[in-house]
Amino acid sequence: MALCESMPKPVIAAISGTALAGAFEFALSCDLRIAEDGDYLIGLPEADLGLLPGAGGTQRLPRTIGTPAALMHILMGQPLNPREAERKGWCTKRSAQGSRSRNRDCAAPVVAYAGIARLH
């Protein structure tokens, strides 16, 4: 995760299936997250097990969507589907189901400027 955060060029996470706990924490360490539409969940469900996220999710999610909104999900362990995740700002974009080429199209403008700018 530290490697993703220290990359000199943008790192894009393409989420096309369940991304819970560590998988979502890894996606949060990327600069952008593109989630494919589908019937799966994204989030930090550790609270359901009496735990707190242990791989940086408690720091990265508040930085992404703000502390009040993040606390609700961190403490309640409520994962979201891709549509809700995009609406709440967890994901940068959402693409149609089964459209990996659409994910590349979403990333293309960022890749085109990757040699010039670094996103944070």
BELJOMO-V558882 format. One record per residue. SS is DSSP state (hx for helix, st for strand, lp for the rest). OMEGA is omega as a letter, one per 30 degrees, with the letter a starting at -180 (none if undefined). D_CENTER is the distance of its C-alpha to the mean C-alpha in Angstrom with 2 decimals. Layout:
SS OMEGA D_CENTER
SS OMEGA D_CENTER
This chain:
lp l 12.52
hx l 15.23
hx l 16.00
hx a 12.66
hx a 13.13
hx l 16.77
lp l 16.71
lp l 19.03
lp a 17.16
lp l 13.66
lp a 11.24
st l 9.14
st l 6.91
st a 8.63
st a 7.76
lp l 11.29
lp a 11.95
lp l 11.42
st a 8.49
st l 10.17
lp a 11.18
hx l 11.06
hx l 8.97
hx l 5.92
hx l 7.44
hx l 7.75
hx l 4.34
hx l 4.45
lp l 7.76
lp a 7.28
lp a 8.66
st l 7.02
st l 4.62
st a 7.44
st l 7.89
st l 11.55
lp l 13.50
lp a 15.06
lp l 16.32
lp a 13.74
lp l 11.56
st l 8.07
st a 8.56
lp a 10.90
hx a 14.33
hx a 16.33
hx l 18.47
hx l 20.01
hx a 21.46
lp a 22.65
lp l 20.21
lp l 17.64
lp a 14.42
lp a 15.96
lp l 13.62
lp a 12.51
hx a 10.22
hx l 13.18
hx a 13.12
hx a 9.62
hx l 8.62
hx l 12.06
hx a 11.74
hx a 8.88
hx a 10.69
lp a 14.01
hx a 15.88
hx a 17.62
hx a 14.77
hx a 12.72
hx l 16.02
hx a 16.59
hx l 13.63
hx a 14.18
hx a 17.91
hx l 18.13
lp a 15.58
lp l 14.76
lp a 11.97
st l 11.36
lp a 11.93
hx l 9.95
hx l 12.50
hx a 12.18
hx l 8.40
hx a 9.18
hx a 12.30
lp l 11.04
lp l 8.75
lp a 5.35
lp a 5.03
lp l 7.66
st l 9.76
st a 10.88
st a 13.60
lp a 16.62
lp l 16.93
lp a 18.45
lp l 17.97
hx l 16.52
hx l 18.84
hx l 17.16
hx l 13.86
hx l 16.21
hx l 17.86
hx a 14.78
hx a 14.27
hx l 18.06
hx l 18.71
hx a 16.37
hx a 18.00
hx a 21.36
lp a 21.09
lp l 19.39
lp a 22.83
lp a 23.46
lp l 20.51
lp l 17.71
lp l 14.65
lp none 13.55
